Amino acid sequence: MTRDRAYQILTDLVKNQNLVKHHLATEAVMKALARYFKEDEEKWGLVGLLHDADYELTKDEPEKHTLILEERIGNELEPDVMGAIKAHNAESLGIEPQTKMDWSIYTCDELTGLIIAAALIHPDKKLSSIDTDFVLRRFDEPAFAKGANRDQIRLCKEKLGIPLEEFTELALKAMQEIAPELGL
């Protein structure tokens, strides 16, 4: 599948522009992780771009999240790409991520939300105005960005071999590179 086709699917399914921006952020981080691991950036980018594409259709039924997408376009994706997309919803599906690509989407999905929330509390609401230390200070505030599962993010060290500080820096830099697209 091409990136253009994936983006078309995403924008056909997702109407909330903030959710589209979340996909773009996650795509950027997944591509950065692919570079880090010397993997296929385009393939990993597709995982980030499409991982929540059926969210608006399944938000009240988490056990169906990613399965609706699989029904609609699974045959257009390589099995490992669809597998990674499903792995980011591991708890609801009763599965466990297996590959580096699976664990990457599982951990970075939550981190992108935390980074965006950190940028939004900064006076100018710009990713360029925050750094890794700023994000990590927010990370340790349980009341901040409550929806971002810190335990899931922390698995970056155990499952990917990347310490939390380095993982956060990699994600933040990837998102800063596409800040105009994110409106941040």
TORPA-760728 format. One record per atom (N, C-alpha, C, CB): residue number from 1; atom name; x, y, z. Coordinates in steps of 0.02 Angstrom, whole numbers. Each point is the difference from the previous one (the first is absolute). Glycine has a CB too. Layout:
N
[NUM,CA,[X,Y,Z]]
...
This chain:
184
[1,N,[42,-59,0]]
[1,CA,[-42,59,0]]
[1,C,[45,62,0]]
[1,CB,[-93,-62,61]]
[2,N,[73,111,-99]]
[2,CA,[37,62,-1]]
[2,C,[-21,45,58]]
[2,CB,[12,-8,-126]]
[3,N,[30,55,140]]
[3,CA,[-16,49,53]]
[3,C,[-61,41,-21]]
[3,CB,[122,6,34]]
[4,N,[-127,12,-97]]
[4,CA,[-58,38,-25]]
[4,C,[-65,-38,11]]
[4,CB,[74,56,-85]]
[5,N,[-73,-120,69]]
[5,CA,[-60,-42,10]]
[5,C,[-18,-3,74]]
[5,CB,[29,-68,-103]]
[6,N,[21,59,145]]
[6,CA,[-12,-4,73]]
[6,C,[-29,66,25]]
[6,CB,[95,-82,12]]
[7,N,[-69,138,-36]]
[7,CA,[-26,65,21]]
[7,C,[-72,9,-23]]
[7,CB,[117,48,-4]]
[8,N,[-132,-71,-56]]
[8,CA,[-69,4,-25]]
[8,C,[-47,-41,45]]
[8,CB,[43,15,-118]]
[9,N,[-23,-75,136]]
[9,CA,[-40,-42,45]]
[9,C,[-10,36,67]]
[9,CB,[43,-105,-56]]
[10,N,[11,131,82]]
[10,CA,[-3,35,64]]
[10,C,[-50,57,-2]]
[10,CB,[119,-31,22]]
[11,N,[-113,74,-72]]
[11,CA,[-43,59,-2]]
[11,C,[-72,-17,-21]]
[11,CB,[100,68,-28]]
[12,N,[-110,-125,-4]]
[12,CA,[-68,-23,-13]]
[12,C,[-34,-23,65]]
[12,CB,[34,-34,-118]]
[13,N,[5,2,162]]
[13,CA,[-28,-28,61]]
[13,C,[0,48,60]]
[13,CB,[38,-109,-42]]
[14,N,[11,153,45]]
[14,CA,[9,43,59]]
[14,C,[-20,71,-18]]
[14,CB,[93,-74,44]]
[15,N,[-141,100,-8]]
[15,CA,[-24,68,-13]]
[15,C,[29,51,50]]
[15,CB,[-106,-49,-46]]
[16,N,[124,26,105]]
[16,CA,[28,45,51]]
[16,C,[72,18,-19]]
[16,CB,[-74,-52,90]]
[17,N,[86,116,-103]]
[17,CA,[66,21,-23]]
[17,C,[55,-9,52]]
[17,CB,[-57,82,-73]]
[18,N,[40,-78,137]]
[18,CA,[50,-13,51]]
[18,C,[21,-74,-1]]
[18,CB,[-47,93,71]]
[19,N,[1,-137,-86]]
[19,CA,[17,-71,-5]]
[19,C,[43,-12,-62]]
[19,CB,[-107,-31,59]]
[20,N,[93,66,-114]]
[20,CA,[43,-6,-59]]
[20,C,[71,23,18]]
[20,CB,[-100,21,-78]]
[21,N,[106,32,115]]
[21,CA,[66,25,21]]
[21,C,[35,-52,45]]
[21,CB,[-42,119,-7]]
[22,N,[4,-153,49]]
[22,CA,[29,-54,41]]
[22,C,[30,-54,-45]]
[22,CB,[-83,24,93]]
[23,N,[48,-41,-146]]
[23,CA,[26,-50,-47]]
[23,C,[65,24,-33]]
[23,CB,[-117,-40,-20]]
[24,N,[118,103,0]]
[24,CA,[60,28,-32]]
[24,C,[59,-1,49]]
[24,CB,[-73,73,-73]]
[25,N,[60,-55,136]]
[25,CA,[53,-1,51]]
[25,C,[26,-71,9]]
[25,CB,[-52,99,58]]
[26,N,[6,-147,-54]]
[26,CA,[20,-69,11]]
[26,C,[37,-28,-61]]
[26,CB,[-98,-15,76]]
[27,N,[77,35,-135]]
[27,CA,[36,-19,-61]]
[27,C,[72,25,3]]
[27,CB,[-107,2,-66]]
[28,N,[116,61,85]]
[28,CA,[67,30,3]]
[28,C,[44,-37,51]]
[28,CB,[-48,111,-32]]
[29,N,[20,-128,89]]
[29,CA,[39,-35,51]]
[29,C,[16,-71,-23]]
[29,CB,[-55,69,90]]
[30,N,[7,-102,-120]]
[30,CA,[13,-68,-25]]
[30,C,[55,0,-54]]
[30,CB,[-119,-31,26]]
[31,N,[120,81,-69]]
[31,CA,[53,5,-50]]
[31,C,[68,11,34]]
[31,CB,[-83,46,-84]]
[32,N,[83,-5,135]]
[32,CA,[63,13,37]]
[32,C,[24,-65,34]]
[32,CB,[-35,121,19]]
[33,N,[-12,-159,8]]
[33,CA,[19,-64,31]]
[33,C,[25,-49,-52]]
[33,CB,[-86,19,90]]
[34,N,[56,-19,-149]]
[34,CA,[24,-43,-54]]
[34,C,[72,18,-18]]
[34,CB,[-118,-12,-45]]
[35,N,[133,77,41]]
[35,CA,[69,22,-14]]
[35,C,[47,-25,56]]
[35,CB,[-43,102,-63]]
[36,N,[20,-94,124]]
[36,CA,[40,-20,58]]
[36,C,[18,-75,-4]]
[36,CB,[-57,89,70]]
[37,N,[7,-130,-89]]
[37,CA,[10,-72,-3]]
[37,C,[23,-24,-69]]
[37,CB,[-87,-11,87]]
[38,N,[97,59,-134]]
[38,CA,[20,-17,-69]]
[38,C,[-51,-46,-33]]
[38,CB,[121,13,33]]
[39,N,[-184,7,-27]]
[39,CA,[-56,-37,-30]]
[39,C,[-31,42,-55]]
[39,CB,[-22,-60,110]]
[40,N,[-31,35,-140]]
[40,CA,[-34,31,-56]]
[40,C,[-43,59,25]]
[40,CB,[0,-111,-63]]
[41,N,[22,172,50]]
[41,CA,[-36,60,24]]
[41,C,[-70,5,-27]]
[41,CB,[109,57,9]]
[42,N,[-118,-73,-72]]
[42,CA,[-67,6,-30]]
[42,C,[-49,-48,32]]
[42,CB,[52,37,-108]]
[43,N,[-30,-98,118]]
[43,CA,[-43,-51,31]]
[43,C,[-18,21,71]]
[43,CB,[53,-90,-71]]
[44,N,[-3,110,110]]
[44,CA,[-13,20,69]]
[44,C,[-43,63,2]]
[44,CB,[110,-52,35]]
[45,N,[-100,96,-83]]
[45,CA,[-41,60,-4]]
[45,C,[-73,-16,-12]]
[45,CB,[99,62,-44]]
[46,N,[-112,-112,2]]
[46,CA,[-70,-21,-12]]
[46,C,[-33,-23,65]]
[46,CB,[31,-33,-117]]
[47,N,[6,-2,158]]
[47,CA,[-28,-22,65]]
[47,C,[-22,61,40]]
[47,CB,[73,-103,0]]
[48,N,[-29,152,5]]
[48,CA,[-17,61,38]]
[48,C,[-57,38,-31]]
[48,CB,[117,7,37]]
[49,N,[-118,-2,-102]]
[49,CA,[-51,38,-35]]
[49,C,[-69,-31,6]]
[49,CB,[87,39,-79]]
[50,N,[-90,-105,81]]
[50,CA,[-65,-34,-1]]
[50,C,[-22,-30,67]]
[50,CB,[24,-25,-117]]
[51,N,[18,27,168]]
[51,CA,[-14,-39,61]]
[51,C,[-68,14,33]]
[51,CB,[121,0,17]]
[52,N,[-146,61,-19]]
[52,CA,[-64,17,30]]
[52,C,[-53,20,-52]]
[52,CB,[61,37,102]]
[53,N,[-52,-59,-164]]
[53,CA,[-44,23,-54]]
[53,C,[-73,-19,11]]
[53,CB,[96,-10,-77]]
[54,N,[-109,-44,114]]
[54,CA,[-70,-18,14]]
[54,C,[-24,22,69]]
[54,CB,[15,-97,-76]]
[55,N,[24,140,108]]
[55,CA,[-17,20,69]]
[55,C,[-69,32,5]]
[55,CB,[121,17,20]]
[56,N,[-138,28,-65]]
[56,CA,[-65,33,5]]
[56,C,[-57,-50,-9]]
[56,CB,[52,105,-44]]
[57,N,[-40,-159,8]]
[57,CA,[-51,-51,-9]]
[57,C,[-5,-49,59]]
[57,CB,[21,10,-123]]
[58,N,[33,-14,162]]
[58,CA,[3,-51,53]]
[58,C,[11,29,70]]
[58,CB,[44,-77,-85]]
[59,N,[-47,143,93]]
[59,CA,[19,29,65]]
[59,C,[-42,-26,59]]
[59,CB,[34,101,-62]]
[60,N,[-94,-123,49]]
[60,CA,[-42,-28,54]]
[60,C,[5,-76,5]]
[60,CB,[-78,96,-16]]
[61,N,[117,-126,-29]]
[61,CA,[9,-72,-1]]
[61,C,[74,-16,-11]]
[61,CB,[-117,-18,-44]]
[62,N,[159,29,96]]
[62,CA,[72,-8,-9]]
[62,C,[21,-70,-24]]
[62,CB,[14,85,88]]
[63,N,[-55,-134,-73]]
[63,CA,[16,-68,-22]]
[63,C,[-5,-8,-76]]
[63,CB,[-41,-42,110]]
[64,N,[10,90,-144]]
[64,CA,[-4,-1,-73]]
[64,C,[51,46,-33]]
[64,CB,[-122,-26,11]]
[65,N,[156,67,30]]
[65,CA,[49,47,-27]]
[65,C,[56,-37,-36]]
[65,CB,[-26,81,93]]
[66,N,[41,-61,-151]]
[66,CA,[48,-27,-49]]
[66,C,[-30,-58,-41]]
[66,CB,[93,33,77]]
[67,N,[-143,-67,-50]]
[67,CA,[-30,-55,-37]]
[67,C,[-44,25,-58]]
[67,CB,[2,-69,105]]
[68,N,[-36,126,-94]]
[68,CA,[-40,30,-54]]
[68,C,[48,21,-57]]
[68,CB,[-89,41,83]]
[69,N,[145,-10,-64]]
[69,CA,[50,19,-50]]
[69,C,[25,-62,-38]]
[69,CB,[33,99,70]]
[70,N,[-19,-151,-33]]
[70,CA,[24,-62,-31]]
[70,C,[-51,-27,-50]]
[70,CB,[67,-26,104]]
[71,N,[-131,27,-85]]
[71,CA,[-53,-23,-46]]
[71,C,[-1,41,-64]]
[71,CB,[-67,-38,99]]
[72,N,[77,104,-92]]
[72,CA,[-6,45,-57]]
[72,C,[61,-1,-46]]
[72,CB,[-73,70,69]]
[73,N,[133,-71,-39]]
[73,CA,[60,9,-42]]
[73,C,[56,-50,15]]
[73,CB,[-29,119,-6]]
[74,N,[16,-167,50]]
[74,CA,[52,-47,19]]
[74,C,[34,-34,-58]]
[74,CB,[-62,-18,103]]
[75,N,[24,5,-156]]
[75,CA,[29,-34,-58]]
[75,C,[46,46,-40]]
[75,CB,[-102,-71,-6]]
[76,N,[100,136,20]]
[76,CA,[45,47,-35]]
[76,C,[66,9,37]]
[76,CB,[-101,59,-45]]
[77,N,[105,-84,105]]
[77,CA,[60,10,42]]
[77,C,[39,-65,7]]
[77,CB,[-59,92,62]]
[78,N,[125,-84,-55]]
[78,CA,[41,-58,15]]
[78,C,[-22,-26,69]]
[78,CB,[99,43,-71]]
[79,N,[-97,-109,81]]
[79,CA,[-24,-28,64]]
[79,C,[35,29,62]]
[79,CB,[-25,-103,-62]]
[80,N,[90,118,57]]
[80,CA,[35,27,58]]
[80,C,[-22,72,16]]
[80,CB,[97,-73,-26]]
[81,N,[-118,110,-25]]
[81,CA,[-25,68,10]]
[81,C,[-67,-4,36]]
[81,CB,[60,43,-103]]
[82,N,[-105,-86,79]]
[82,CA,[-65,-8,33]]
[82,C,[10,-28,70]]
[82,CB,[-56,-17,-111]]
[83,N,[102,-28,119]]
[83,CA,[14,-28,66]]
[83,C,[23,52,50]]
[83,CB,[30,-106,-55]]
[84,N,[12,152,33]]
[84,CA,[24,54,44]]
[84,C,[-58,48,17]]
[84,CB,[116,-9,-51]]
[85,N,[-157,23,2]]
[85,CA,[-58,44,13]]
[85,C,[-44,-33,54]]
[85,CB,[3,45,-119]]
[86,N,[-15,-109,112]]
[86,CA,[-41,-35,51]]
[86,C,[37,-2,67]]
[86,CB,[-53,-69,-91]]
[87,N,[118,62,90]]
[87,CA,[39,-6,62]]
[87,C,[-5,63,44]]
[87,CB,[78,-76,-59]]
[88,N,[-91,134,29]]
[88,CA,[-5,60,42]]
[88,C,[-64,-2,42]]
[88,CB,[66,65,-85]]
[89,N,[-113,-108,69]]
[89,CA,[-62,-10,39]]
[89,C,[2,-67,35]]
[89,CB,[-64,73,-82]]
[90,N,[122,-92,104]]
[90,CA,[13,-67,27]]
[90,C,[-47,-21,56]]
[90,CB,[118,17,-32]]
[91,N,[-128,26,81]]
[91,CA,[-41,-19,58]]
[91,C,[-71,-16,-21]]
[91,CB,[71,73,73]]
[92,N,[-101,-31,-114]]
[92,CA,[-69,-11,-20]]
[92,C,[-8,-62,-44]]
[92,CB,[-18,123,7]]
[93,N,[70,-139,-44]]
[93,CA,[-4,-58,-45]]
[93,C,[25,-64,32]]
[93,CB,[14,78,-95]]
[94,N,[16,-71,155]]
[94,CA,[26,-59,35]]
[94,C,[61,-30,-34]]
[94,CB,[-114,-22,39]]
[95,N,[156,67,-67]]
[95,CA,[62,-23,-33]]
[95,C,[59,37,32]]
[95,CB,[-61,-24,-109]]
[96,N,[120,4,92]]
[96,CA,[60,35,23]]
[96,C,[42,18,-60]]
[96,CB,[-2,-61,111]]
[97,N,[28,123,-113]]
[97,CA,[46,18,-54]]
[97,C,[58,-50,-2]]
[97,CB,[-32,123,12]]
[98,N,[58,-135,-72]]
[98,CA,[53,-50,-9]]
[98,C,[65,30,-28]]
[98,CB,[-89,-85,-17]]
[99,N,[82,125,-35]]
[99,CA,[59,25,-37]]
[99,C,[20,70,24]]
[99,CB,[-34,-69,-100]]
[100,N,[92,92,78]]
[100,CA,[21,68,15]]
[100,C,[-50,51,-27]]
[100,CB,[120,-37,-2]]
[101,N,[-147,23,-57]]
[101,CA,[-50,45,-28]]
[101,C,[-63,1,44]]
[101,CB,[45,-22,-117]]
[102,N,[-66,-36,140]]
[102,CA,[-58,-4,45]]
[102,C,[12,41,63]]
[102,CB,[-27,-114,-44]]
[103,N,[84,102,76]]
[103,CA,[15,34,63]]
[103,C,[10,75,-11]]
[103,CB,[52,-105,44]]
[104,N,[-26,123,-102]]
[104,CA,[10,71,-14]]
[104,C,[-66,38,-3]]
[104,CB,[104,-29,-63]]
[105,N,[-153,2,27]]
[105,CA,[-65,35,-3]]
[105,C,[-34,-3,68]]
[105,CB,[-11,-29,-122]]
[106,N,[18,-25,157]]
[106,CA,[-31,-8,65]]
[106,C,[25,53,49]]
[106,CB,[-12,-123,-21]]
[107,N,[76,137,20]]
[107,CA,[28,48,47]]
[107,C,[-3,72,-25]]
[107,CB,[75,-90,39]]
[108,N,[-64,102,-102]]
[108,CA,[2,69,-24]]
[108,C,[-69,31,-8]]
[108,CB,[106,-27,-58]]
[109,N,[-157,-13,47]]
[109,CA,[-68,26,-6]]
[109,C,[-18,42,62]]
[109,CB,[-33,-100,-70]]
[110,N,[49,75,127]]
[110,CA,[-15,35,63]]
[110,C,[44,62,8]]
[110,CB,[-36,-109,52]]
[111,N,[100,102,-71]]
[111,CA,[47,55,8]]
[111,C,[-17,60,-43]]
[111,CB,[87,-83,27]]
[112,N,[-112,73,-87]]
[112,CA,[-17,57,-43]]
[112,C,[-54,43,33]]
[112,CB,[29,-68,-102]]
[113,N,[-77,37,134]]
[113,CA,[-52,38,35]]
[113,C,[28,41,57]]
[113,CB,[-82,-87,-31]]
[114,N,[128,58,68]]
[114,CA,[32,35,56]]
[114,C,[40,60,-25]]
[114,CB,[5,-107,65]]
[115,N,[31,98,-120]]
[115,CA,[41,54,-28]]
[115,C,[-45,57,-25]]
[115,CB,[90,-83,-32]]
[116,N,[-144,66,-2]]
[116,CA,[-46,52,-23]]
[116,C,[-30,37,60]]
[116,CB,[-27,-68,-103]]
[117,N,[7,33,154]]
[117,CA,[-27,32,60]]
[117,C,[52,46,32]]
[117,CB,[-75,-99,19]]
[118,N,[138,78,-18]]
[118,CA,[53,42,28]]
[118,C,[8,64,-41]]
[118,CB,[59,-103,43]]
[119,N,[-62,98,-108]]
[119,CA,[6,60,-43]]
[119,C,[-58,47,12]]
[119,CB,[61,-67,-86]]
[120,N,[-120,39,95]]
[120,CA,[-60,42,8]]
[120,C,[-2,38,66]]
[120,CB,[-59,-81,-71]]
[121,N,[97,59,121]]
[121,CA,[1,38,63]]
[121,C,[55,53,1]]
[121,CB,[-45,-100,59]]
[122,N,[88,98,-110]]
[122,CA,[52,51,-5]]
[122,C,[-33,65,-23]]
[122,CB,[91,-87,-26]]
[123,N,[-67,145,49]]
[123,CA,[-33,63,-19]]
[123,C,[-11,10,-75]]
[123,CB,[52,47,101]]
[124,N,[-4,-66,-143]]
[124,CA,[-10,11,-72]]
[124,C,[-28,-60,-37]]
[124,CB,[94,80,5]]
[125,N,[-104,-135,32]]
[125,CA,[-30,-61,-29]]
[125,C,[38,-25,-62]]
[125,CB,[-111,39,42]]
[126,N,[177,-38,-36]]
[126,CA,[43,-21,-56]]
[126,C,[46,-58,22]]
[126,CB,[-3,117,-48]]
[127,N,[9,-167,6]]
[127,CA,[46,-55,14]]
[127,C,[72,25,3]]
[127,CB,[-78,-79,-57]]
[128,N,[94,130,19]]
[128,CA,[69,26,-1]]
[128,C,[20,32,67]]
[128,CB,[-12,19,-122]]
[129,N,[-37,-4,164]]
[129,CA,[14,33,64]]
[129,C,[9,-49,57]]
[129,CB,[-64,97,-40]]
[130,N,[54,-161,28]]
[130,CA,[8,-48,54]]
[130,C,[59,-46,-16]]
[130,CB,[-123,4,26]]
[131,N,[150,-33,26]]
[131,CA,[55,-47,-8]]
[131,C,[-16,-64,38]]
[131,CB,[83,95,-14]]
[132,N,[-38,-142,10]]
[132,CA,[-11,-66,31]]
[132,C,[-11,7,75]]
[132,CB,[70,-53,-88]]
[133,N,[-31,96,121]]
[133,CA,[-8,9,73]]
[133,C,[-70,26,17]]
[133,CB,[123,22,10]]
[134,N,[-148,25,-50]]
[134,CA,[-67,27,11]]
[134,C,[-52,-56,-4]]
[134,CB,[36,111,-47]]
[135,N,[-31,-154,-3]]
[135,CA,[-47,-55,-9]]
[135,C,[7,-49,58]]
[135,CB,[5,13,-125]]
[136,N,[55,-29,144]]
[136,CA,[10,-49,54]]
[136,C,[-23,25,68]]
[136,CB,[96,-45,-64]]
[137,N,[-92,111,75]]
[137,CA,[-28,27,62]]
[137,C,[-76,-10,1]]
[137,CB,[93,85,7]]
[138,N,[-125,-76,-64]]
[138,CA,[-73,-11,-5]]
[138,C,[-15,-75,7]]
[138,CB,[-13,103,-74]]
[139,N,[57,-144,48]]
[139,CA,[-8,-72,3]]
[139,C,[-10,-23,72]]
[139,CB,[71,-12,-102]]
[140,N,[-34,44,147]]
[140,CA,[-3,-20,71]]
[140,C,[-57,32,38]]
[140,CB,[122,-15,-5]]
[141,N,[-164,54,-28]]
[141,CA,[-59,30,32]]
[141,C,[-61,-43,-16]]
[141,CB,[51,117,-6]]
[142,N,[-75,-157,53]]
[142,CA,[-56,-46,-15]]
[142,C,[-63,35,-24]]
[142,CB,[48,-76,85]]
[143,N,[-60,137,-63]]
[143,CA,[-61,35,-20]]
[143,C,[5,29,-71]]
[143,CB,[-19,27,121]]
[144,N,[79,-24,-148]]
[144,CA,[10,29,-67]]
[144,C,[-12,-53,-53]]
[144,CB,[83,83,47]]
[145,N,[-121,-67,-98]]
[145,CA,[-14,-46,-56]]
[145,C,[-16,-70,26]]
[145,CB,[77,68,-75]]
[146,N,[-129,-71,115]]
[146,CA,[-18,-63,33]]
[146,C,[-11,-58,-48]]
[146,CB,[-52,67,88]]
[147,N,[31,-52,-149]]
[147,CA,[-13,-52,-49]]
[147,C,[62,-34,-28]]
[147,CB,[-101,62,-28]]
[148,N,[160,-32,39]]
[148,CA,[62,-28,-26]]
[148,C,[26,-52,50]]
[148,CB,[28,107,-62]]
[149,N,[-29,-169,42]]
[149,CA,[20,-55,44]]
[149,C,[76,-2,7]]
[149,CB,[-103,-66,-35]]
[150,N,[127,89,92]]
[150,CA,[72,4,12]]
[150,C,[32,-69,2]]
[150,CB,[-17,106,63]]
[151,N,[-18,-156,-36]]
[151,CA,[29,-67,3]]
[151,C,[12,-27,-70]]
[151,CB,[-59,-21,110]]
[152,N,[14,36,-155]]
[152,CA,[7,-22,-69]]
[152,C,[60,34,-32]]
[152,CB,[-125,-20,-9]]
[153,N,[133,85,21]]
[153,CA,[57,37,-28]]
[153,C,[66,-27,29]]
[153,CB,[-72,103,-14]]
[154,N,[73,-116,79]]
[154,CA,[62,-23,33]]
[154,C,[25,-67,-28]]
[154,CB,[-37,59,102]]
[155,N,[-6,-96,-135]]
[155,CA,[22,-63,-29]]
[155,C,[52,10,-56]]
[155,CB,[-111,-48,28]]
[156,N,[123,111,-48]]
[156,CA,[50,14,-51]]
[156,C,[68,-29,19]]
[156,CB,[-62,104,-30]]
[157,N,[79,-102,94]]
[157,CA,[65,-25,21]]
[157,C,[2,-76,-3]]
[157,CB,[13,99,75]]
[158,N,[-62,-132,-46]]
[158,CA,[-1,-73,3]]
[158,C,[-10,-31,-69]]
[158,CB,[-45,8,115]]
[159,N,[-2,18,-154]]
[159,CA,[-19,-33,-62]]
[159,C,[38,25,-62]]
[159,CB,[-111,-16,50]]
[160,N,[136,78,-47]]
[160,CA,[36,28,-57]]
[160,C,[73,14,14]]
[160,CB,[-107,50,-35]]
[161,N,[126,-53,99]]
[161,CA,[69,14,18]]
[161,C,[18,74,-4]]
[161,CB,[28,-113,-41]]
[162,N,[-78,156,45]]
[162,CA,[11,72,-4]]
[162,C,[-20,31,67]]
[162,CB,[-20,2,-126]]
[163,N,[67,29,162]]
[163,CA,[-18,33,63]]
[163,C,[-53,54,-11]]
[163,CB,[116,-24,43]]
[164,N,[-157,35,7]]
[164,CA,[-56,47,-5]]
[164,C,[22,69,-24]]
[164,CB,[-57,-63,92]]
[165,N,[111,89,-66]]
[165,CA,[23,67,-20]]
[165,C,[16,1,-75]]
[165,CB,[45,20,117]]
[166,N,[-9,-70,-141]]
[166,CA,[18,-3,-71]]
[166,C,[-62,-11,-44]]
[166,CB,[113,-46,32]]
[167,N,[-159,5,-9]]
[167,CA,[-62,-13,-36]]
[167,C,[-41,64,-7]]
[167,CB,[0,-119,42]]
[168,N,[-4,156,13]]
[168,CA,[-37,63,0]]
[168,C,[33,51,-46]]
[168,CB,[-38,-22,117]]
[169,N,[104,26,-115]]
[169,CA,[36,46,-43]]
[169,C,[-10,-17,-74]]
[169,CB,[85,16,91]]
[170,N,[-81,-80,-108]]
[170,CA,[-10,-22,-69]]
[170,C,[-70,19,-24]]
[170,CB,[81,-96,19]]
[171,N,[-131,83,23]]
[171,CA,[-70,15,-18]]
[171,C,[-11,76,-7]]
[171,CB,[-37,-105,59]]
[172,N,[63,142,-12]]
[172,CA,[-9,73,-1]]
[172,C,[33,29,-63]]
[172,CB,[-2,3,125]]
[173,N,[62,-24,-141]]
[173,CA,[34,26,-60]]
[173,C,[-39,-17,-63]]
[173,CB,[110,-10,58]]
[174,N,[-136,-51,-62]]
[174,CA,[-39,-20,-59]]
[174,C,[-62,44,-7]]
[174,CB,[42,-118,12]]
[175,N,[-74,132,43]]
[175,CA,[-60,41,-1]]
[175,C,[16,73,-15]]
[175,CB,[-54,-79,81]]
[176,N,[111,103,-56]]
[176,CA,[21,69,-14]]
[176,C,[12,9,-75]]
[176,CB,[51,9,115]]
[177,N,[-27,-61,-148]]
[177,CA,[13,4,-73]]
[177,C,[-64,11,-40]]
[177,CB,[99,-73,17]]
[178,N,[-156,53,10]]
[178,CA,[-63,9,-37]]
[178,C,[-47,47,38]]
[178,CB,[12,-116,-49]]
[179,N,[16,158,92]]
[179,CA,[-40,45,41]]
[179,C,[-51,41,-40]]
[179,CB,[97,6,77]]
[180,N,[-80,22,-135]]
[180,CA,[-51,37,-38]]
[180,C,[-62,-42,-18]]
[180,CB,[92,69,-45]]
[181,N,[-81,-132,27]]
[181,CA,[-56,-44,-16]]
[181,C,[-43,-13,61]]
[181,CB,[67,-53,-91]]
[182,N,[-36,54,150]]
[182,CA,[-35,-13,62]]
[182,C,[-32,63,29]]
[182,CB,[79,-94,22]]
[183,N,[-63,151,-51]]
[183,CA,[-25,64,26]]
[183,C,[31,18,66]]
[183,CB,[-106,-22,-57]]
[184,N,[166,-5,70]]
[184,CA,[35,12,62]]
[184,C,[71,23,-13]]
[184,CB,[-72,-86,57]]
